[in-house]
Amino acid sequence: MGVTFSQFFPPSPSLTEANIPSQRGRVFIVTGGASGVGFELCALLYYVGGKVYLAGRSESKAQAAIAEIKARSTTSFGELNFLFLSLEDLTTIKPAVEAFTARESRLDVLFNNAGVSLPPRGSVSAQGHELQLATNCLGHYLLTKLLLPTLLYTAESTDPAAVRVIWTSSIAVDASAPKGGMNISELTDIPSNQQRNYVNSKTGNWFLASALADQVGSKGILSLTQNPGNLKTGILRHAPWILGFATSPLLYPAKMGAYTELWAGLSKMLGIQDGGKYVVPWGRLHPSPRPDLVAALKSKEDGGTGIAALFLDYCEKQTAAYR
């Protein structure tokens, strides 16, 4: 209970625009970069010289965001670019990666930031998957998979843990994930409760972060998940109005969530040994993750339940045809 409470009322952030080191020469992708937390994160990275790709569906919204960010600072040496992809349509992911790699030979940090929460019941992706699972997990999984050669190439010439993949979870993982993290049967027998589907997708992102850490940690890439915080963004636009009304006093500006992601993506306090861990607001490692969720990350051979491996296998199978 104390850990959950501290995510509602976190200590002050330790990494902000006041002390971000220069990011000149580094390249970033931020999914959902045109609004909310993603917008604020792109602005922070741009102001310190980063080359930032705002990845999303709408070029007009991205260009408007780019213009607004540039208008805030006339002294930055950074660069902002739009990268088209629709996470809910797996056919758009490979062309997006091809467009990116045609321009860039390096990628320092991939922020899998975009997400959808509580869409109308029955909402599905272009491939027919439950929309939250598709957008929050499958699209990001495929994007990461296809960008992995570029991430690995970048890691060869940088310090260990400088190249990172940052996934996005939620306080809902701590507060309402079922025992063991997920009932795998719900990936095919979709619950009618959209909150349950949302929790599954956010728990799934921790599973994917941990699996990637196991895969590429030895090659210098740090993979983490993070709960950006309880924030005033558009992610609850589909939720019942009473939910927004009830939670409003507990919500913080989107920029605070950007500080969480910034710390996960840039903090030198993190090393390869932190791969697969969980970052909480406004930038600190989760002090005491639920034991049943930690067990889900481990294989049965290592004393865990193997649930994360089953979820990884599901994502592999659902995205295999789109690589």
C-alpha positions as CSV (number, residue, x, y, z in Angstrom):
1,M,0.0,0.0,0.0
2,G,2.9,2.4,0.8
3,V,4.5,1.9,-2.6
4,T,1.2,2.6,-4.3
5,F,0.7,5.7,-2.2
6,S,4.2,7.0,-3.1
7,Q,3.3,6.8,-6.8
8,F,0.3,9.1,-6.2
9,F,2.5,11.5,-4.1
10,P,6.1,11.1,-5.4
11,P,9.2,12.9,-4.3
12,S,10.5,15.7,-6.4
13,P,12.2,14.7,-9.8
14,S,16.0,14.6,-9.8
15,L,16.4,15.0,-13.6
16,T,14.7,18.0,-15.2
17,E,15.5,20.7,-17.8
18,A,17.7,22.3,-15.1
19,N,20.3,19.6,-15.2
20,I,19.9,17.4,-18.3
21,P,23.3,16.9,-19.9
22,S,23.7,17.8,-23.6
23,Q,22.3,15.3,-26.0
24,R,23.9,16.6,-29.1
25,G,24.8,13.8,-31.5
26,R,22.2,11.4,-30.0
27,V,19.0,10.2,-31.8
28,F,15.7,9.4,-30.2
29,I,12.3,8.0,-31.2
30,V,9.3,8.9,-29.1
31,T,6.0,7.2,-30.0
32,G,3.0,9.4,-29.3
33,G,5.3,12.4,-29.4
34,A,2.7,14.9,-30.6
35,S,0.8,15.3,-27.4
36,G,0.7,14.7,-23.7
37,V,3.8,13.2,-22.0
38,G,5.4,12.4,-25.4
39,F,5.2,16.1,-26.4
40,E,6.8,17.3,-23.2
41,L,9.5,14.6,-23.5
42,C,10.3,15.6,-27.1
43,A,10.6,19.2,-26.0
44,L,13.0,18.4,-23.2
45,L,15.2,16.3,-25.5
46,Y,15.2,18.9,-28.3
47,Y,16.1,21.7,-25.9
48,V,19.4,19.9,-25.0
49,G,20.4,19.2,-28.6
50,G,18.8,15.8,-29.3
51,K,17.6,14.7,-32.7
52,V,14.1,13.6,-32.0
53,Y,11.6,11.7,-34.1
54,L,8.0,12.2,-33.2
55,A,6.3,8.9,-34.2
56,G,2.6,8.8,-34.8
57,R,-0.4,8.7,-37.1
58,S,-1.1,12.3,-37.8
59,E,1.5,14.4,-39.6
60,S,-0.5,17.6,-39.2
61,K,-0.6,17.1,-35.4
62,A,3.1,16.3,-35.3
63,Q,4.1,19.3,-37.4
64,A,1.9,21.5,-35.1
65,A,3.7,20.0,-32.1
66,I,7.1,20.6,-33.7
67,A,6.2,24.2,-34.4
68,E,5.1,24.8,-30.8
69,I,8.3,23.2,-29.4
70,K,10.5,25.3,-31.6
71,A,8.6,28.4,-30.7
72,R,9.4,27.8,-27.0
73,S,13.2,27.9,-27.7
74,T,15.1,29.7,-30.3
75,T,18.6,28.6,-29.1
76,S,18.4,24.8,-29.3
77,F,20.8,22.9,-31.5
78,G,18.4,20.0,-31.6
79,E,16.3,18.6,-34.5
80,L,12.7,17.5,-34.7
81,N,11.2,15.2,-37.3
82,F,7.9,13.4,-38.0
83,L,7.9,9.6,-38.4
84,F,4.6,8.1,-39.6
85,L,3.4,4.9,-38.0
86,S,0.1,3.6,-36.6
87,L,0.7,1.3,-33.7
88,E,-2.8,-0.2,-34.1
89,D,-1.9,-1.3,-37.7
90,L,1.0,-3.7,-37.9
91,T,1.4,-3.1,-41.6
92,T,2.7,0.4,-41.0
93,I,5.5,-0.6,-38.6
94,K,8.1,-2.0,-41.1
95,P,7.7,0.9,-43.5
96,A,8.3,3.3,-40.6
97,V,11.5,1.5,-39.6
98,E,12.6,1.5,-43.2
99,A,12.0,5.2,-43.4
100,F,13.9,5.8,-40.2
101,T,16.9,3.7,-41.1
102,A,17.1,5.3,-44.6
103,R,18.0,8.5,-42.7
104,E,19.7,7.3,-39.6
105,S,22.4,4.8,-38.8
106,R,22.0,5.1,-35.0
107,L,19.3,5.1,-32.4
108,D,20.2,5.9,-28.8
109,V,16.9,5.6,-27.0
110,L,13.5,4.3,-28.1
111,F,10.7,5.6,-26.0
112,N,7.7,3.3,-26.4
113,N,5.5,6.0,-24.9
114,A,2.2,6.0,-26.8
115,G,-0.8,4.3,-25.4
116,V,-4.6,4.0,-25.5
117,S,-6.8,3.6,-22.4
118,L,-10.4,2.4,-22.1
119,P,-11.7,2.8,-25.6
120,P,-15.3,1.8,-26.4
121,R,-16.0,-1.8,-25.7
122,G,-15.3,-4.0,-28.7
123,S,-12.6,-1.6,-30.2
124,V,-10.2,-3.6,-32.3
125,S,-7.0,-2.9,-34.3
126,A,-6.6,-3.2,-38.1
127,Q,-5.6,-6.8,-37.6
128,G,-8.6,-7.5,-35.2
129,H,-6.8,-7.5,-31.9
130,E,-8.2,-5.8,-28.8
131,L,-7.2,-2.2,-29.3
132,Q,-5.3,-1.6,-26.1
133,L,-3.3,-4.8,-26.5
134,A,-2.5,-4.0,-30.1
135,T,-1.5,-0.4,-29.5
136,N,0.2,-0.6,-26.2
137,C,2.0,-4.0,-26.7
138,L,1.9,-5.6,-30.2
139,G,2.8,-2.4,-32.1
140,H,5.6,-1.5,-29.8
141,Y,6.9,-5.0,-29.7
142,L,7.2,-5.1,-33.5
143,L,8.7,-1.7,-33.7
144,T,11.3,-2.6,-31.1
145,K,12.1,-5.9,-32.9
146,L,12.6,-4.2,-36.2
147,L,14.8,-1.4,-34.7
148,L,16.9,-3.8,-32.7
149,P,19.7,-4.1,-35.4
150,T,20.1,-0.3,-35.2
151,L,20.1,-0.2,-31.4
152,L,22.7,-3.0,-31.3
153,Y,24.9,-1.2,-33.8
154,T,24.7,2.0,-31.7
155,A,25.5,0.1,-28.6
156,E,28.8,-1.2,-30.1
157,S,30.3,2.3,-29.9
158,T,28.7,3.6,-26.7
159,D,29.0,2.9,-23.0
160,P,27.0,0.0,-21.5
161,A,23.4,1.1,-20.8
162,A,23.7,4.3,-22.8
163,V,21.4,2.8,-25.5
164,R,18.0,2.1,-24.0
165,V,14.4,0.9,-24.8
166,I,11.8,2.5,-22.4
167,W,8.4,0.8,-22.2
168,T,5.3,2.3,-20.5
169,S,3.3,0.7,-17.7
170,S,0.9,2.2,-15.2
171,I,0.1,2.4,-11.5
172,A,-2.7,-0.1,-12.5
173,V,-0.1,-2.8,-12.6
174,D,0.6,-2.5,-8.9
175,A,-3.0,-1.7,-7.9
176,S,-5.1,-4.1,-10.0
177,A,-3.2,-6.7,-12.0
178,P,-4.5,-10.2,-11.1
179,K,-2.3,-12.6,-9.1
180,G,0.5,-13.7,-11.3
181,G,0.1,-10.6,-13.5
182,M,-2.1,-11.9,-16.3
183,N,-4.4,-14.7,-17.2
184,I,-3.0,-15.7,-20.6
185,S,-6.4,-17.1,-21.7
186,E,-7.6,-13.5,-21.7
187,L,-5.4,-12.7,-24.8
188,T,-7.8,-14.8,-26.9
189,D,-10.9,-14.8,-24.8
190,I,-11.1,-11.1,-24.5
191,P,-12.8,-9.7,-21.3
192,S,-15.7,-7.4,-21.7
193,N,-14.1,-5.2,-18.9
194,Q,-11.9,-2.6,-20.7
195,Q,-10.1,-1.8,-17.5
196,R,-9.0,-5.4,-17.3
197,N,-7.7,-5.3,-20.9
198,Y,-5.8,-2.0,-20.1
199,V,-4.2,-3.6,-17.1
200,N,-3.2,-6.7,-19.2
201,S,-1.5,-4.4,-21.7
202,K,0.4,-2.4,-19.1
203,T,1.5,-5.6,-17.3
204,G,2.5,-7.0,-20.7
205,N,4.8,-4.0,-21.3
206,W,6.7,-4.9,-18.2
207,F,6.9,-8.5,-19.4
208,L,8.3,-7.3,-22.8
209,A,10.8,-4.9,-21.1
210,S,12.1,-7.8,-19.0
211,A,12.3,-10.2,-21.9
212,L,14.3,-7.7,-24.0
213,A,16.6,-7.0,-21.1
214,D,17.4,-10.7,-20.9
215,Q,18.0,-10.8,-24.7
216,V,20.2,-7.8,-25.2
217,G,21.5,-6.7,-21.8
218,S,24.8,-8.5,-22.4
219,K,25.2,-6.5,-25.5
220,G,25.0,-3.1,-23.7
221,I,21.3,-2.2,-24.2
222,L,19.2,-1.3,-21.1
223,S,15.5,-2.2,-21.3
224,L,13.1,-0.9,-18.6
225,T,9.5,-0.2,-18.0
226,Q,8.1,2.9,-16.2
227,N,4.9,4.3,-14.7
228,P,5.0,7.9,-15.8
229,G,2.6,8.9,-13.1
230,N,-1.0,10.0,-12.7
231,L,-1.3,12.8,-15.3
232,K,-3.6,15.3,-16.9
233,T,-3.4,13.9,-20.5
234,G,-5.8,12.7,-23.1
235,I,-5.3,9.1,-22.3
236,L,-8.6,9.0,-20.3
237,R,-10.6,10.6,-23.1
238,H,-12.6,7.4,-23.5
239,A,-13.2,6.9,-19.8
240,P,-16.5,7.6,-18.1
241,W,-16.7,11.3,-17.1
242,I,-17.0,10.3,-13.4
243,L,-13.6,8.6,-13.5
244,G,-12.0,11.8,-14.8
245,F,-13.9,13.9,-12.2
246,A,-12.9,11.6,-9.3
247,T,-9.2,11.4,-10.2
248,S,-8.7,15.0,-11.2
249,P,-7.4,16.1,-7.8
250,L,-4.7,13.4,-8.0
251,L,-3.4,14.3,-11.5
252,Y,-0.3,16.1,-12.3
253,P,0.8,18.1,-15.4
254,A,2.1,15.9,-18.3
255,K,5.5,17.4,-18.0
256,M,6.0,15.5,-14.7
257,G,5.5,12.2,-16.6
258,A,8.1,13.3,-19.0
259,Y,10.5,13.7,-16.1
260,T,9.9,10.0,-15.2
261,E,10.6,8.9,-18.8
262,L,13.6,11.2,-19.0
263,W,15.1,9.6,-15.9
264,A,14.5,6.1,-17.2
265,G,16.0,7.1,-20.6
266,L,19.0,9.1,-19.5
267,S,19.9,8.7,-15.8
268,K,23.4,7.6,-15.2
269,M,22.3,6.1,-11.9
270,L,21.0,3.2,-14.0
271,G,23.2,0.4,-15.3
272,I,22.8,-2.9,-17.2
273,Q,22.2,-4.6,-13.9
274,D,18.9,-2.7,-13.8
275,G,17.5,-4.3,-17.0
276,G,13.9,-5.4,-16.7
277,K,13.2,-3.3,-13.7
278,Y,10.4,-0.9,-13.1
279,V,10.7,2.9,-12.7
280,V,8.1,4.9,-10.8
281,P,7.4,8.7,-10.6
282,W,9.3,11.0,-11.0
283,G,12.3,8.9,-11.7
284,R,13.4,6.1,-9.2
285,L,13.4,2.4,-9.2
286,H,10.4,0.7,-7.8
287,P,11.4,-0.1,-4.2
288,S,9.3,-3.2,-3.8
289,P,7.5,-4.7,-6.8
290,R,4.8,-7.3,-6.1
291,P,6.5,-10.8,-5.5
292,D,3.9,-12.5,-7.8
293,L,4.8,-10.1,-10.7
294,V,8.5,-10.6,-10.2
295,A,7.8,-14.4,-10.2
296,A,5.9,-14.0,-13.5
297,L,9.1,-12.5,-15.1
298,K,11.1,-15.6,-14.3
299,S,10.9,-19.0,-16.1
300,K,9.8,-22.1,-14.2
301,E,13.3,-23.3,-14.4
302,D,14.5,-20.3,-12.5
303,G,11.8,-20.6,-9.8
304,G,9.2,-18.4,-11.4
305,T,5.8,-19.0,-13.1
306,G,6.8,-18.4,-16.7
307,I,3.8,-16.1,-17.4
308,A,6.0,-13.4,-19.1
309,A,7.5,-16.0,-21.5
310,L,4.0,-17.1,-22.5
311,F,3.1,-13.5,-23.3
312,L,6.3,-13.0,-25.2
313,D,5.4,-16.1,-27.3
314,Y,2.0,-14.6,-28.0
315,C,3.5,-11.3,-29.2
316,E,6.0,-13.2,-31.4
317,K,3.3,-15.2,-33.1
318,Q,1.0,-12.2,-33.7
319,T,3.6,-10.0,-35.2
320,A,5.7,-12.6,-37.2
321,A,3.9,-12.0,-40.5
322,Y,4.7,-8.3,-40.4
323,R,8.5,-8.3,-40.3
